[in-house]
Amino acid sequence: SLGSAGLRALLVEANPKSAGLLEATTSMNGWSDGSISVVNRAASDTVGQRVLFSPEGGSALSSLDDHWVRRSKNASVVVEAERLDVLVEGWASSWTEAEEHCNCPFGLRPGLVELALVTAQGSELRVLRGSDALLRCGTVRRWSIMVYDHTDGSGLKSGRRSQFIVDLLMKWNYTVDYSGLRGTGLGTMNGFITAVGGMW
């Protein structure tokens, strides 16, 4: 198990059905030793109830962004949204000793999280904006953020969202690699932005 290797993982999943499947999968594979935690929340830059949209037959592609599914038949469910830094702090507090570091929240010490993978189907910028403490404290060593090729609910095309993501990561001294992005014309981009912190 991950736990026996000294590793832990936090899986944040907004869709209740998908979260249930993740929990069942971890249990079926004998990973219910606490090393993998599944949290049924939507990571965002706002807190409270939000509507999660799912395209027909594609719950794995659920998104808080209605533009992502606007052209297809879709279902919706009300979910609880929370900032990612709050979710990570709550998770870390269950297995780390509280310590204060550079005015950061207890538990969010530099380098605590080796990798944060963000696949939020058009809400990736909202997720990062809800990670202020993680960025400020250098809690995450490496970010890998999937940018989806569409215009989001606030009117931002993926090319513009990509630039905001890069700027935000660089603001907190991450070395950013956006060579994984591919342009598809008219300011749209698709692919991964990766970033590595340089404070360790």
MARZASE-936929 format. One record per residue (C-alpha): residue number from 1; x, y, z. Coordinates in nm, 2 decimals. Example, Ala and Ser with C-alpha at 12.3 -4.5 7.8 and 13.67 -1.06 7.14 Angstrom:
2
+-----+--------+--------+--------+
|   n |      x |      y |      z |
+-----+--------+--------+--------+
|   1 |   1.23 |  -0.45 |   0.78 |
|   2 |   1.37 |  -0.11 |   0.71 |
+-----+--------+--------+--------+
This chain:
200
+-----+--------+--------+--------+
|   n |      x |      y |      z |
+-----+--------+--------+--------+
|   1 |   0.00 |   0.00 |   0.00 |
|   2 |   0.10 |   0.36 |  -0.02 |
|   3 |   0.10 |   0.38 |   0.35 |
|   4 |   0.36 |   0.11 |   0.39 |
|   5 |   0.58 |   0.31 |   0.16 |
|   6 |   0.53 |   0.63 |   0.36 |
|   7 |   0.31 |   0.78 |   0.08 |
|   8 |  -0.03 |   0.94 |   0.10 |
|   9 |  -0.28 |   1.07 |  -0.16 |
|  10 |  -0.58 |   1.30 |  -0.15 |
|  11 |  -0.84 |   1.26 |  -0.42 |
|  12 |  -1.08 |   1.55 |  -0.46 |
|  13 |  -1.39 |   1.46 |  -0.67 |
|  14 |  -1.69 |   1.68 |  -0.71 |
|  15 |  -1.93 |   1.42 |  -0.86 |
|  16 |  -2.09 |   1.22 |  -0.59 |
|  17 |  -2.12 |   0.90 |  -0.80 |
|  18 |  -1.75 |   0.93 |  -0.91 |
|  19 |  -1.64 |   0.98 |  -0.55 |
|  20 |  -1.83 |   0.67 |  -0.45 |
|  21 |  -1.66 |   0.47 |  -0.72 |
|  22 |  -1.32 |   0.60 |  -0.61 |
|  23 |  -1.39 |   0.50 |  -0.25 |
|  24 |  -1.51 |   0.15 |  -0.36 |
|  25 |  -1.20 |   0.11 |  -0.58 |
|  26 |  -0.96 |   0.20 |  -0.30 |
|  27 |  -1.14 |  -0.04 |  -0.07 |
|  28 |  -1.15 |  -0.33 |  -0.33 |
|  29 |  -0.77 |  -0.29 |  -0.38 |
|  30 |  -0.69 |  -0.30 |  -0.01 |
|  31 |  -0.60 |   0.07 |   0.00 |
|  32 |  -0.84 |   0.15 |   0.29 |
|  33 |  -0.55 |   0.19 |   0.54 |
|  34 |  -0.59 |   0.57 |   0.54 |
|  35 |  -0.31 |   0.63 |   0.29 |
|  36 |  -0.57 |   0.74 |   0.02 |
|  37 |  -0.84 |   0.98 |   0.12 |
|  38 |  -1.14 |   1.06 |  -0.11 |
|  39 |  -1.31 |   1.39 |  -0.05 |
|  40 |  -1.65 |   1.46 |  -0.22 |
|  41 |  -1.61 |   1.83 |  -0.28 |
|  42 |  -1.56 |   2.06 |  -0.58 |
|  43 |  -1.23 |   2.25 |  -0.56 |
|  44 |  -1.29 |   2.61 |  -0.66 |
|  45 |  -1.22 |   2.97 |  -0.56 |
|  46 |  -1.56 |   3.01 |  -0.39 |
|  47 |  -1.72 |   2.83 |  -0.09 |
|  48 |  -2.07 |   2.69 |  -0.07 |
|  49 |  -2.32 |   2.52 |  -0.29 |
|  50 |  -2.25 |   2.51 |  -0.66 |
|  51 |  -2.42 |   2.33 |  -0.96 |
|  52 |  -2.21 |   2.06 |  -1.11 |
|  53 |  -2.29 |   1.98 |  -1.48 |
|  54 |  -2.24 |   1.64 |  -1.64 |
|  55 |  -2.26 |   1.57 |  -2.01 |
|  56 |  -2.49 |   1.28 |  -2.11 |
|  57 |  -2.30 |   0.95 |  -2.05 |
|  58 |  -1.99 |   1.13 |  -1.92 |
|  59 |  -1.99 |   1.18 |  -1.55 |
|  60 |  -1.61 |   1.17 |  -1.56 |
|  61 |  -1.63 |   1.49 |  -1.75 |
|  62 |  -1.84 |   1.68 |  -1.49 |
|  63 |  -1.76 |   2.05 |  -1.45 |
|  64 |  -1.87 |   2.35 |  -1.25 |
|  65 |  -1.84 |   2.54 |  -1.58 |
|  66 |  -2.17 |   2.53 |  -1.77 |
|  67 |  -2.01 |   2.62 |  -2.10 |
|  68 |  -1.82 |   2.29 |  -2.09 |
|  69 |  -2.15 |   2.10 |  -2.14 |
|  70 |  -2.37 |   2.36 |  -2.29 |
|  71 |  -2.40 |   2.20 |  -2.63 |
|  72 |  -2.50 |   1.86 |  -2.51 |
|  73 |  -2.78 |   1.71 |  -2.31 |
|  74 |  -2.67 |   1.72 |  -1.95 |
|  75 |  -2.76 |   1.64 |  -1.59 |
|  76 |  -2.69 |   1.86 |  -1.29 |
|  77 |  -2.65 |   1.81 |  -0.92 |
|  78 |  -2.58 |   2.05 |  -0.64 |
|  79 |  -2.24 |   2.00 |  -0.47 |
|  80 |  -2.04 |   2.16 |  -0.20 |
|  81 |  -1.75 |   2.37 |  -0.32 |
|  82 |  -1.44 |   2.45 |  -0.11 |
|  83 |  -1.10 |   2.61 |  -0.17 |
|  84 |  -0.82 |   2.36 |  -0.24 |
|  85 |  -0.59 |   2.50 |   0.02 |
|  86 |  -0.86 |   2.44 |   0.29 |
|  87 |  -0.91 |   2.08 |   0.17 |
|  88 |  -0.54 |   2.01 |   0.18 |
|  89 |  -0.50 |   2.17 |   0.52 |
|  90 |  -0.78 |   1.95 |   0.66 |
|  91 |  -0.63 |   1.64 |   0.50 |
|  92 |  -0.28 |   1.71 |   0.62 |
|  93 |  -0.39 |   1.79 |   0.98 |
|  94 |  -0.50 |   1.43 |   1.02 |
|  95 |  -0.15 |   1.29 |   0.98 |
|  96 |   0.11 |   1.57 |   1.02 |
|  97 |   0.22 |   1.76 |   1.32 |
|  98 |   0.10 |   2.12 |   1.33 |
|  99 |   0.38 |   2.37 |   1.28 |
| 100 |   0.39 |   2.74 |   1.19 |
| 101 |   0.60 |   2.84 |   0.89 |
| 102 |   0.62 |   3.19 |   0.75 |
| 103 |   0.27 |   3.28 |   0.85 |
| 104 |   0.13 |   2.98 |   0.66 |
| 105 |  -0.17 |   2.78 |   0.79 |
| 106 |  -0.07 |   2.50 |   1.03 |
| 107 |   0.02 |   2.19 |   0.84 |
| 108 |   0.09 |   2.35 |   0.50 |
| 109 |   0.47 |   2.34 |   0.52 |
| 110 |   0.69 |   2.38 |   0.21 |
| 111 |   0.72 |   2.06 |   0.00 |
| 112 |   0.45 |   1.87 |   0.19 |
| 113 |   0.28 |   1.76 |  -0.14 |
| 114 |   0.50 |   1.61 |  -0.41 |
| 115 |   0.25 |   1.65 |  -0.69 |
| 116 |  -0.09 |   1.82 |  -0.75 |
| 117 |  -0.27 |   1.71 |  -1.06 |
| 118 |  -0.56 |   1.93 |  -1.17 |
| 119 |  -0.81 |   1.81 |  -1.42 |
| 120 |  -1.12 |   2.02 |  -1.37 |
| 121 |  -1.28 |   2.04 |  -1.72 |
| 122 |  -1.26 |   2.41 |  -1.77 |
| 123 |  -1.25 |   2.52 |  -1.41 |
| 124 |  -0.87 |   2.48 |  -1.37 |
| 125 |  -0.81 |   2.86 |  -1.32 |
| 126 |  -1.07 |   2.86 |  -1.04 |
| 127 |  -0.90 |   2.57 |  -0.87 |
| 128 |  -0.56 |   2.75 |  -0.88 |
| 129 |  -0.71 |   3.07 |  -0.75 |
| 130 |  -0.85 |   2.87 |  -0.46 |
| 131 |  -0.50 |   2.76 |  -0.37 |
| 132 |  -0.35 |   3.08 |  -0.24 |
| 133 |  -0.20 |   2.93 |   0.07 |
| 134 |  -0.06 |   2.63 |  -0.11 |
| 135 |   0.11 |   2.87 |  -0.36 |
| 136 |   0.23 |   3.12 |  -0.10 |
| 137 |   0.37 |   2.85 |   0.13 |
| 138 |   0.52 |   2.63 |  -0.14 |
| 139 |   0.32 |   2.34 |  -0.01 |
| 140 |   0.31 |   2.18 |  -0.35 |
| 141 |   0.65 |   2.09 |  -0.51 |
| 142 |   0.51 |   2.01 |  -0.86 |
| 143 |   0.18 |   2.12 |  -1.03 |
| 144 |   0.04 |   1.95 |  -1.34 |
| 145 |  -0.26 |   2.14 |  -1.47 |
| 146 |  -0.47 |   2.03 |  -1.77 |
| 147 |  -0.61 |   2.32 |  -1.97 |
| 148 |  -0.93 |   2.24 |  -2.17 |
| 149 |  -1.00 |   2.39 |  -2.50 |
| 150 |  -1.31 |   2.60 |  -2.46 |
| 151 |  -1.44 |   2.94 |  -2.35 |
| 152 |  -1.54 |   2.92 |  -1.98 |
| 153 |  -1.84 |   3.07 |  -1.81 |
| 154 |  -1.66 |   3.40 |  -1.74 |
| 155 |  -1.58 |   3.44 |  -2.11 |
| 156 |  -1.22 |   3.35 |  -2.09 |
| 157 |  -1.08 |   3.14 |  -2.38 |
| 158 |  -0.84 |   2.87 |  -2.29 |
| 159 |  -0.54 |   3.07 |  -2.42 |
| 160 |  -0.62 |   3.35 |  -2.18 |
| 161 |  -0.68 |   3.11 |  -1.89 |
| 162 |  -0.34 |   2.95 |  -1.97 |
| 163 |  -0.17 |   3.29 |  -1.94 |
| 164 |  -0.34 |   3.36 |  -1.61 |
| 165 |  -0.23 |   3.02 |  -1.48 |
| 166 |   0.13 |   3.07 |  -1.59 |
| 167 |   0.14 |   3.42 |  -1.44 |
| 168 |   0.00 |   3.30 |  -1.11 |
| 169 |   0.25 |   3.02 |  -1.08 |
| 170 |   0.54 |   3.24 |  -1.17 |
| 171 |   0.43 |   3.50 |  -0.91 |
| 172 |   0.51 |   3.24 |  -0.64 |
| 173 |   0.85 |   3.15 |  -0.79 |
| 174 |   0.75 |   2.83 |  -0.97 |
| 175 |   0.95 |   2.74 |  -1.28 |
| 176 |   0.68 |   2.69 |  -1.54 |
| 177 |   0.68 |   2.46 |  -1.85 |
| 178 |   0.40 |   2.52 |  -2.10 |
| 179 |   0.55 |   2.33 |  -2.39 |
| 180 |   0.27 |   2.07 |  -2.34 |
| 181 |   0.01 |   2.32 |  -2.46 |
| 182 |  -0.10 |   2.30 |  -2.82 |
| 183 |  -0.28 |   2.59 |  -3.00 |
| 184 |  -0.59 |   2.52 |  -3.20 |
| 185 |  -0.64 |   2.87 |  -3.34 |
| 186 |  -0.83 |   3.18 |  -3.22 |
| 187 |  -0.65 |   3.20 |  -2.90 |
| 188 |  -0.74 |   2.85 |  -2.78 |
| 189 |  -0.51 |   2.61 |  -2.61 |
| 190 |  -0.52 |   2.25 |  -2.50 |
| 191 |  -0.28 |   2.04 |  -2.29 |
| 192 |  -0.07 |   2.05 |  -1.97 |
| 193 |   0.10 |   2.32 |  -1.78 |
| 194 |   0.36 |   2.19 |  -1.54 |
| 195 |   0.54 |   2.38 |  -1.27 |
| 196 |   0.82 |   2.30 |  -1.02 |
| 197 |   0.89 |   2.50 |  -0.70 |
| 198 |   1.24 |   2.62 |  -0.64 |
| 199 |   1.24 |   2.69 |  -0.26 |
| 200 |   1.36 |   2.35 |  -0.14 |
+-----+--------+--------+--------+
